[in-house]
Amino acid sequence: MIKTLAKCIREYKTSSIFSPIFVSIEVILECLMPLVIMQFIAAISPTGSTSTEDVQMSTILYYGGILIAMAVLSLIAGMLSGRFAARASAGFAKNLRKDMYYAIQDYSFANIDRFSTSSLVTRQTTDVTNVQMAYMMIIRVAIRCPLMLIFSLVMSFTVNVTISWVFLALVPVLAAVLVFVIFKTHPIFERVFHKYDNMNRSVRENIKGIRVVKSFVREDFEKKKFEAASADVCKDFTFAERIMAVNTPVMQFCIWLSFLLIFLLAALITSSNLKAGIPVGDAVIGEEQLTVLIMYASQILSAVMQLSMVLVMIIIARTSAERIVAVLNEKSNIVSPENAVKEVKDGDILFDNVSFKYSKDAERFALEGVNLHIKSGQTIGILGGTGSSKSTLVNLIPRLYDTTEGAVYVGGVNVKDYDLDTLRNKVAMVLQKNVLFSGTIKDNLRWGKEDATDDEMVRVCRLACADDFIRTFPKGYDTYIEQGGTNVSGGQKQRLCIARALLKDPKVLILDDSTSAVDTKTDAMIRRSFREEIPNVTKIIIAQRVSSVQDADQIIVMDGGRIDAVGTHEELLANNAIYQEVYYSQNKIGNANAEGGAENA
């Protein structure tokens, strides 16, 4: 995990190195300052080598100057350390988001199915922020605290060995508390982030379907659903914070206990020395020593306290890091092979004994035993009930999924042998869920061809029967499309998506129920323009209306993941029960004739 995350540091390695260096300088100066203070106190103390009357202003200025210089240098080192740490952590987070986003772009549909949309959004935002904060803590505070702990302990032993053992005795107690907190809170935070995903999913669904929510007056229901998800997150977070809250009082207790033990031991040592007949000057532990030991006690215990805060942050970030690494390590199971074919000869399509299921553990195949040959330039219609795997069948052609068994050939070449970009540029697909992006109509159309001219865009829009309504807009092709295409109707959105696909100049055009929101007259006009203007393109039309496919060269009827029948409209109407049922349910005349025939019989 650490190795994967470390790859995202890249150009911020220098900042990541400089931050600990300046932290080390800051710590060294802070640990030396108490020693200078001890010498300063000794120099001006009446018990010192210089009497009070003999104290010269030069002595004060000398030690005061040293302390001010050390404080200023420590301040500069701390500021530089903070600057480099901020730059490194922000850059690290930027690279994390970029690498995750790029990784997601390379995913196949099968990879995307493993992560929910809300989970990917949470990983790109909340999880990256947690890791960013932890990284800044690690390269600054997590370096500072151990150094401060070690240097302060060493320095305290140089002042008084006996009293310094107090610090060593308290450190294991604090370490035990930290270990307890870590092991108790980590599994809780793992649960919390899964609940975060659920909460974000609730928000996303509500915002995306806000029109439905309002039309059904379900605002109160949605509020309660969100409150339940939010309360669930709050409950676990509160429990974790309650455990982590043990840290602060324990630390404070240890700090005051250390002060008490320092004074107690100093008194005991002094009393013991006096009883042993040691001269008063040597028997008494000087005030300068006590002052320095208290300062070191504060530094040691505050370092441990800060370290506990860092460890808590790391606990939270560890779960986030695991979720981020899962995205980064997820490799697409669909990639271009070496020496890939980079030219699609024509739109000939062959399914050779194809079976497919969405996961290896699935109990049954979504598609099973499909054998089908579509000649280049043909118009093929696909009909079938909901769940009959119509979309699954066509998703295998541009290799959005790989077959589980058998093979799919386009232009006489196995789709697995093609360069993915080449294949998908020549197999244009208008999906069931039509998506337009924020930008002008021209911007959306140029997804099909980046350097498309205005004439090319007008041509494909005429083929898709979109040109007429585009010209009714005040700004025409420069009309701005809101996110998700909310400022155009469903039928207009579908026609724009069809035009965008045509702009790719494909060998195969797949319309996956892409004219469902278009009236029958416009639907017929689109199909007629396809026959007349792009006769050499293989056209596959998935539809719910028989009228959308009845003039196709061949119609495929699917049922339960299998091809039930293949034939023309007339052949299927005469011989196929599924096709007859669909046709009669949509055609009142045909239905009436069927009923009349049944009565005569």
DRENGU-415190 format. One record per residue (C-alpha): residue number from 0; residue in three letters; y, z, x. Coordinates in steps of 0.05 Angstrom, whole numbers. Example, Ala and Ser with C-alpha at 12.3 -4.5 7.8 and 13.67 -1.06 7.14 Angstrom:
BEGIN
   vonu   marvex       c2       c3       c1
      0      ALA      -90      156      246
      1      SER      -21      143      273
% end
This chain:
BEGIN
   vonu   marvex       c2       c3       c1
      0      MET        0        0        0
      1      ILE       49       20       55
      2      LYS       34      -44       93
      3      THR       48      -87       32
      4      LEU      114      -51       18
      5      ALA      135      -53       91
      6      LYS      134     -130       89
      7      CYS      194     -126       42
      8      ILE      238      -91       93
      9      ARG      246     -155      134
     10      GLU      319     -166      155
     11      TYR      336      -93      142
     12      LYS      292      -66      198
     13      THR      352      -54      243
     14      SER      387      -12      191
     15      SER      322       25      177
     16      ILE      316       43      252
     17      PHE      389       61      263
     18      SER      390      110      205
     19      PRO      337      157      235
     20      ILE      370      151      304
     21      PHE      437      176      278
     22      VAL      402      229      237
     23      SER      369      255      300
     24      ILE      437      259      336
     25      GLU      465      296      276
     26      VAL      407      346      276
     27      ILE      411      359      351
     28      LEU      485      373      346
     29      GLU      476      420      286
     30      CYS      420      458      323
     31      LEU      462      466      386
     32      MET      524      491      350
     33      PRO      494      561      335
     34      LEU      480      570      410
     35      VAL      552      553      426
     36      ILE      575      602      372
     37      MET      530      656      403
     38      GLN      563      645      471
     39      PHE      631      645      437
     40      ILE      618      711      403
     41      ALA      590      740      468
     42      ALA      651      718      506
     43      ILE      700      752      459
     44      SER      657      813      443
     45      PRO      678      881      471
     46      THR      606      890      493
     47      GLY      607      825      531
     48      SER      627      812      602
     49      THR      699      804      583
     50      SER      738      860      550
     51      THR      779      849      487
     52      GLU      844      857      526
     53      ASP      822      805      577
     54      VAL      804      752      525
     55      GLN      848      693      541
     56      MET      870      641      491
     57      SER      838      591      537
     58      THR      769      619      520
     59      ILE      781      610      446
     60      LEU      809      541      456
     61      TYR      750      522      501
     62      TYR      695      542      453
     63      GLY      735      521      392
     64      GLY      745      452      423
     65      ILE      671      445      438
     66      LEU      653      465      366
     67      ILE      704      418      335
     68      ALA      680      361      379
     69      MET      607      375      361
     70      ALA      626      379      286
     71      VAL      664      313      289
     72      LEU      607      278      325
     73      SER      557      307      276
     74      LEU      600      282      218
     75      ILE      605      212      247
     76      ALA      530      210      260
     77      GLY      516      233      189
     78      MET      563      181      159
     79      LEU      533      125      200
     80      SER      463      148      182
     81      GLY      482      148      108
     82      ARG      513       79      113
     83      PHE      452       49      147
     84      ALA      405       85       99
     85      ALA      442       58       38
     86      ARG      443      -13       66
     87      ALA      369      -10       84
     88      SER      346       19       18
     89      ALA      389      -28      -25
     90      GLY      364      -88       16
     91      PHE      292      -64       11
     92      ALA      299      -59      -65
     93      LYS      329     -129      -67
     94      ASN      270     -157      -28
     95      LEU      221     -120      -72
     96      ARG      250     -149     -136
     97      LYS      253     -218     -105
     98      ASP      182     -216      -80
     99      MET      157     -190     -147
    100      TYR      195     -244     -185
    101      TYR      169     -299     -139
    102      ALA       98     -272     -145
    103      ILE      103     -273     -221
    104      GLN      127     -345     -219
    105      ASP       63     -364     -183
    106      TYR       17     -329     -233
    107      SER      -30     -367     -276
    108      PHE      -35     -350     -350
    109      ALA      -97     -308     -333
    110      ASN      -56     -266     -284
    111      ILE        1     -257     -333
    112      ASP      -50     -234     -386
    113      ARG      -65     -174     -341
    114      PHE        6     -147     -346
    115      SER       47     -138     -409
    116      THR      119     -165     -409
    117      SER      148      -95     -419
    118      SER      107      -69     -360
    119      LEU      132     -124     -314
    120      VAL      204     -109     -335
    121      THR      194      -34     -321
    122      ARG      164      -50     -253
    123      GLN      223      -94     -235
    124      THR      275      -42     -255
    125      THR      254       32     -261
    126      ASP      197       28     -211
    127      VAL      238       -9     -158
    128      THR      296       41     -166
    129      ASN      247       99     -155
    130      VAL      219       67      -92
    131      GLN      290       51      -68
    132      MET      312      124      -75
    133      ALA      248      148      -41
    134      TYR      258       99       17
    135      MET      329      123       28
    136      MET      304      194       28
    137      ILE      248      177       77
    138      ILE      291      143      130
    139      ARG      345      196      126
    140      VAL      327      264       95
    141      ALA      252      261      110
    142      ILE      269      249      183
    143      ARG      324      301      184
    144      CYS      283      358      153
    145      PRO      224      360      201
    146      LEU      270      351      261
    147      MET      315      407      236
    148      LEU      254      451      223
    149      ILE      225      439      293
    150      PHE      291      444      332
    151      SER      314      506      295
    152      LEU      248      541      306
    153      VAL      249      524      381
    154      MET      321      547      387
    155      SER      308      612      348
    156      PHE      251      629      396
    157      THR      299      621      455
    158      VAL      344      673      422
    159      ASN      291      724      402
    160      VAL      216      712      401
    161      THR      196      773      358
    162      ILE      244      760      301
    163      SER      230      685      301
    164      TRP      159      697      279
    165      VAL      188      712      210
    166      PHE      203      638      202
    167      LEU      133      617      221
    168      ALA      104      667      172
    169      LEU      145      640      114
    170      VAL      135      565      127
    171      PRO       61      565      105
    172      VAL       81      600       40
    173      LEU      131      545       25
    174      ALA       81      491       46
    175      ALA       29      520       -3
    176      VAL       80      516      -60
    177      LEU       95      443      -42
    178      VAL       22      424      -41
    179      PHE       12      457     -109
    180      VAL       71      418     -138
    181      ILE       47      352     -109
    182      PHE      -24      356     -136
    183      LYS       -1      381     -204
    184      THR       54      330     -217
    185      HIS       26      264     -190
    186      PRO      -24      252     -247
    187      ILE       31      270     -297
    188      PHE       78      217     -269
    189      GLU       22      166     -272
    190      ARG       17      179     -346
    191      VAL       92      178     -355
    192      PHE      101      107     -328
    193      HIS       48       80     -374
    194      LYS       86      112     -431
    195      TYR      150       82     -404
    196      ASP      117       14     -413
    197      ASN      100       31     -486
    198      MET      171       53     -499
    199      ASN      200      -10     -469
    200      ARG      151      -51     -509
    201      SER      176      -17     -572
    202      VAL      249      -33     -554
    203      ARG      233     -105     -536
    204      GLU      195     -118     -600
    205      ASN      251      -87     -641
    206      ILE      306     -127     -609
    207      LYS      267     -192     -610
    208      GLY      248     -183     -683
    209      ILE      312     -150     -706
    210      ARG      322     -202     -761
    211      VAL      253     -187     -789
    212      VAL      266     -112     -784
    213      LYS      330     -119     -824
    214      SER      302     -167     -875
    215      PHE      246     -118     -891
    216      VAL      292      -57     -886
    217      ARG      248      -25     -834
    218      GLU      303        6     -791
    219      ASP      279       77     -807
    220      PHE      207       60     -789
    221      GLU      229       29     -723
    222      LYS      272       90     -707
    223      LYS      214      136     -719
    224      LYS      169       93     -676
    225      PHE      219       94     -619
    226      GLU      230      169     -627
    227      ALA      155      181     -622
    228      ALA      150      139     -558
    229      SER      212      172     -528
    230      ALA      187      242     -546
    231      ASP      121      226     -513
    232      VAL      156      208     -448
    233      CYS      202      269     -454
    234      LYS      142      316     -464
    235      ASP      107      295     -400
    236      PHE      172      292     -359
    237      THR      190      362     -383
    238      PHE      122      388     -363
    239      ALA      128      357     -294
    240      GLU      199      382     -284
    241      ARG      177      452     -305
    242      ILE      125      451     -249
    243      MET      175      424     -199
    244      ALA      226      477     -220
    245      VAL      181      528     -185
    246      ASN      207      501     -119
    247      THR      279      525     -122
    248      PRO      267      599     -139
    249      VAL      212      604      -88
    250      MET      257      574      -34
    251      GLN      314      621      -53
    252      PHE      267      680      -51
    253      CYS      243      661       18
    254      ILE      314      652       44
    255      TRP      335      722       22
    256      LEU      269      752       45
    257      SER      279      722      114
    258      PHE      349      753      119
    259      LEU      320      820       99
    260      LEU      263      815      149
    261      ILE      312      794      205
    262      PHE      355      856      194
    263      LEU      294      901      185
    264      LEU      261      877      249
    265      ALA      327      881      287
    266      ALA      334      954      265
    267      LEU      262      970      283
    268      ILE      268      938      351
    269      THR      333      974      366
    270      SER      304     1041      344
    271      SER      242     1030      386
    272      ASN      283     1011      447
    273      LEU      327     1073      441
    274      LYS      266     1119      435
    275      ALA      238     1087      497
    276      GLY      301     1107      535
    277      ILE      328     1037      544
    278      PRO      403     1037      555
    279      VAL      444     1025      491
    280      GLY      473      959      516
    281      ASP      403      930      526
    282      ALA      368      966      468
    283      VAL      414      940      413
    284      ILE      404      869      388
    285      GLY      473      840      392
    286      GLU      513      815      333
    287      GLU      516      746      364
    288      GLN      440      743      364
    289      LEU      435      765      292
    290      THR      488      714      271
    291      VAL      452      658      306
    292      LEU      384      678      278
    293      ILE      413      680      207
    294      MET      443      611      218
    295      TYR      376      584      243
    296      ALA      341      618      184
    297      SER      388      582      137
    298      GLN      376      515      172
    299      ILE      300      523      173
    300      LEU      294      543      100
    301      SER      345      493       75
    302      ALA      307      440      113
    303      VAL      243      461       78
    304      MET      279      460       11
    305      GLN      307      390       23
    306      LEU      238      368       46
    307      SER      209      393      -20
    308      MET      260      351      -58
    309      VAL      241      291      -16
    310      LEU      167      302      -30
    311      VAL      181      307     -105
    312      MET      218      241     -101
    313      ILE      160      211      -62
    314      ILE      111      236     -115
    315      ILE      149      199     -169
    316      ALA      158      138     -124
    317      ARG       84      137     -105
    318      THR       64      119     -176
    319      SER      119       67     -179
    320      ALA       98       39     -112
    321      GLU       26       31     -135
    322      ARG       50       -8     -196
    323      ILE       95      -52     -153
    324      VAL       39      -66     -103
    325      ALA       -7      -85     -160
    326      VAL       42     -141     -178
    327      LEU       52     -163     -105
    328      ASN      -23     -163      -90
    329      GLU      -42     -200     -153
    330      LYS      -58     -270     -128
    331      SER      -60     -329     -174
    332      ASN     -131     -352     -188
    333      ILE     -104     -423     -197
    334      VAL      -77     -454     -133
    335      SER      -72     -524     -105
    336      PRO     -131     -542      -60
    337      GLU     -125     -568       11
    338      ASN     -115     -643       14
    339      ALA      -97     -642      -60
    340      VAL      -91     -707      -99
    341      LYS      -17     -722     -110
    342      GLU      -19     -780     -158
    343      VAL      -43     -782     -230
    344      LYS      -68     -853     -242
    345      ASP      -67     -852     -318
    346      GLY      -75     -808     -380
    347      ASP     -151     -814     -386
    348      ILE     -181     -745     -403
    349      LEU     -253     -723     -399
    350      PHE     -283     -656     -419
    351      ASP     -352     -650     -386
    352      ASN     -393     -596     -419
    353      VAL     -335     -547     -417
    354      SER     -341     -474     -436
    355      PHE     -286     -422     -427
    356      LYS     -273     -349     -438
    357      TYR     -210     -310     -422
    358      SER     -243     -256     -380
    359      LYS     -309     -248     -344
    360      ASP     -326     -188     -387
    361      ALA     -314     -224     -453
    362      GLU     -375     -222     -498
    363      ARG     -368     -293     -524
    364      PHE     -337     -359     -502
    365      ALA     -271     -381     -532
    366      LEU     -293     -452     -521
    367      GLU     -366     -473     -515
    368      GLY     -402     -537     -499
    369      VAL     -342     -584     -506
    370      ASN     -356     -657     -488
    371      LEU     -298     -703     -503
    372      HIS     -269     -768     -476
    373      ILE     -197     -789     -491
    374      LYS     -177     -857     -467
    375      SER     -109     -868     -434
    376      GLY      -55     -886     -484
    377      GLN      -93     -860     -545
    378      THR      -61     -815     -597
    379      ILE     -107     -756     -612
    380      GLY      -99     -706     -669
    381      ILE     -130     -637     -667
    382      LEU     -142     -597     -731
    383      GLY     -176     -531     -743
    384      GLY     -168     -462     -772
    385      THR     -132     -404     -739
    386      GLY     -172     -380     -679
    387      SER     -212     -444     -672
    388      SER     -187     -451     -599
    389      LYS     -144     -513     -608
    390      SER      -91     -487     -560
    391      THR     -144     -462     -512
    392      LEU     -173     -532     -508
    393      VAL     -107     -566     -488
    394      ASN      -88     -509     -440
    395      LEU     -145     -532     -395
    396      ILE     -115     -601     -386
    397      PRO      -54     -581     -344
    398      ARG      -97     -527     -313
    399      LEU      -60     -468     -343
    400      TYR     -129     -437     -345
    401      ASP     -191     -457     -306
    402      THR     -256     -473     -341
    403      THR     -311     -421     -338
    404      GLU     -365     -475     -340
    405      GLY     -361     -550     -336
    406      ALA     -301     -591     -313
    407      VAL     -239     -626     -340
    408      TYR     -218     -694     -312
    409      VAL     -150     -727     -317
    410      GLY     -142     -799     -292
    411      GLY     -214     -796     -267
    412      VAL     -201     -735     -221
    413      ASN     -222     -663     -232
    414      VAL     -160     -623     -249
    415      LYS     -180     -572     -195
    416      ASP     -170     -627     -142
    417      TYR      -98     -641     -161
    418      ASP      -35     -613     -131
    419      LEU      -12     -566     -188
    420      ASP       60     -592     -188
    421      THR       36     -664     -191
    422      LEU      -13     -650     -248
    423      ARG       36     -609     -290
    424      ASN       93     -659     -280
    425      LYS       49     -713     -309
    426      VAL       19     -671     -365
    427      ALA       79     -651     -407
    428      MET       65     -596     -456
    429      VAL      106     -569     -513
    430      LEU       77     -501     -528
    431      GLN       69     -466     -595
    432      LYS      126     -419     -579
    433      ASN      185     -464     -565
    434      VAL      232     -433     -514
    435      LEU      303     -454     -498
    436      PHE      343     -420     -443
    437      SER      415     -399     -444
    438      GLY      458     -458     -421
    439      THR      481     -525     -448
    440      ILE      435     -575     -482
    441      LYS      439     -617     -419
    442      ASP      418     -557     -377
    443      ASN      357     -547     -421
    444      LEU      338     -620     -421
    445      ARG      343     -624     -345
    446      TRP      285     -575     -340
    447      GLY      245     -639     -351
    448      LYS      281     -677     -296
    449      GLU      334     -645     -253
    450      ASP      373     -709     -237
    451      ALA      367     -740     -306
    452      THR      426     -785     -325
    453      ASP      462     -781     -392
    454      ASP      429     -846     -414
    455      GLU      360     -818     -399
    456      MET      375     -756     -439
    457      VAL      401     -795     -498
    458      ARG      339     -839     -497
    459      VAL      289     -782     -501
    460      CYS      331     -746     -553
    461      ARG      328     -808     -597
    462      LEU      253     -811     -588
    463      ALA      249     -738     -610
    464      CYS      299     -750     -667
    465      ALA      346     -700     -635
    466      ASP      405     -745     -618
    467      ASP      433     -747     -689
    468      PHE      440     -672     -698
    469      ILE      465     -662     -626
    470      ARG      523     -710     -640
    471      THR      543     -668     -700
    472      PHE      561     -611     -653
    473      PRO      634     -611     -630
    474      LYS      614     -611     -557
    475      GLY      553     -655     -566
    476      TYR      505     -650     -507
    477      ASP      550     -598     -474
    478      THR      538     -550     -532
    479      TYR      519     -481     -507
    480      ILE      451     -456     -527
    481      GLU      446     -380     -535
    482      GLN      388     -342     -504
    483      GLY      324     -361     -540
    484      GLY      360     -417     -578
    485      THR      384     -371     -633
    486      ASN      443     -416     -651
    487      VAL      399     -475     -669
    488      SER      347     -481     -725
    489      GLY      272     -479     -713
    490      GLY      265     -554     -725
    491      GLN      323     -570     -678
    492      LYS      293     -525     -625
    493      GLN      226     -561     -631
    494      ARG      259     -630     -624
    495      LEU      298     -608     -562
    496      CYS      234     -582     -531
    497      ILE      199     -648     -545
    498      ALA      257     -687     -514
    499      ARG      254     -641     -453
    500      ALA      179     -656     -445
    501      LEU      190     -732     -452
    502      LEU      242     -730     -397
    503      LYS      186     -715     -348
    504      ASP      159     -786     -359
    505      PRO       88     -759     -369
    506      LYS       21     -793     -369
    507      VAL       -3     -742     -422
    508      LEU       40     -711     -476
    509      ILE       13     -650     -512
    510      LEU       47     -625     -575
    511      ASP       17     -557     -593
    512      ASP       38     -549     -666
    513      SER      108     -570     -642
    514      THR      131     -604     -706
    515      SER      113     -548     -755
    516      ALA      187     -534     -770
    517      VAL      205     -607     -777
    518      ASP      205     -640     -846
    519      THR      151     -693     -859
    520      LYS      201     -751     -857
    521      THR      227     -732     -787
    522      ASP      155     -717     -765
    523      ALA      135     -788     -785
    524      MET      196     -817     -749
    525      ILE      178     -780     -685
    526      ARG      106     -805     -687
    527      ARG      129     -876     -701
    528      SER      177     -875     -641
    529      PHE      119     -850     -598
    530      ARG       75     -908     -618
    531      GLU      130     -959     -606
    532      GLU      166     -931     -545
    533      ILE      112     -896     -504
    534      PRO       47     -933     -520
    535      ASN       16     -920     -451
    536      VAL       24     -845     -455
    537      THR      -36     -806     -480
    538      LYS      -11     -764     -539
    539      ILE      -48     -702     -563
    540      ILE      -20     -672     -627
    541      ILE      -43     -604     -652
    542      ALA      -21     -595     -724
    543      GLN      -33     -557     -788
    544      ARG      -12     -616     -832
    545      VAL      -61     -673     -841
    546      SER       -1     -720     -849
    547      SER       18     -706     -777
    548      VAL      -48     -732     -749
    549      GLN      -78     -779     -801
    550      ASP      -53     -842     -766
    551      ALA      -81     -819     -698
    552      ASP     -133     -862     -662
    553      GLN     -182     -803     -665
    554      ILE     -179     -735     -699
    555      ILE     -216     -676     -670
    556      VAL     -238     -622     -719
    557      MET     -250     -554     -686
    558      ASP     -286     -494     -713
    559      GLY     -304     -429     -677
    560      GLY     -290     -455     -607
    561      ARG     -332     -518     -617
    562      ILE     -317     -590     -635
    563      ASP     -343     -598     -705
    564      ALA     -328     -672     -713
    565      VAL     -289     -730     -681
    566      GLY     -267     -791     -720
    567      THR     -212     -828     -756
    568      HIS     -178     -802     -818
    569      GLU     -222     -844     -864
    570      GLU     -287     -825     -828
    571      LEU     -272     -751     -830
    572      LEU     -248     -753     -902
    573      ALA     -315     -784     -921
    574      ASN     -362     -742     -878
    575      ASN     -331     -676     -854
    576      ALA     -327     -615     -901
    577      ILE     -274     -578     -859
    578      TYR     -228     -639     -858
    579      GLN     -238     -651     -932
    580      GLU     -221     -579     -948
    581      VAL     -156     -582     -907
    582      TYR     -137     -650     -935
    583      TYR     -149     -631    -1008
    584      SER     -113     -565    -1001
    585      GLN      -51     -602     -977
    586      ASN      -56     -663    -1022
    587      LYS      -51     -649    -1097
    588      ILE      -72     -719    -1116
    589      GLY     -134     -715    -1073
    590      ASN     -148     -646    -1101
    591      ALA     -141     -669    -1173
    592      ASN     -186     -729    -1159
    593      ALA     -238     -683    -1128
    594      GLU     -236     -638    -1189
    595      GLY     -240     -697    -1236
    596      GLY     -299     -724    -1198
    597      ALA     -334     -657    -1203
    598      GLU     -323     -656    -1280
    599      ASN     -350     -726    -1288
    600      ALA     -410     -708    -1247
% end
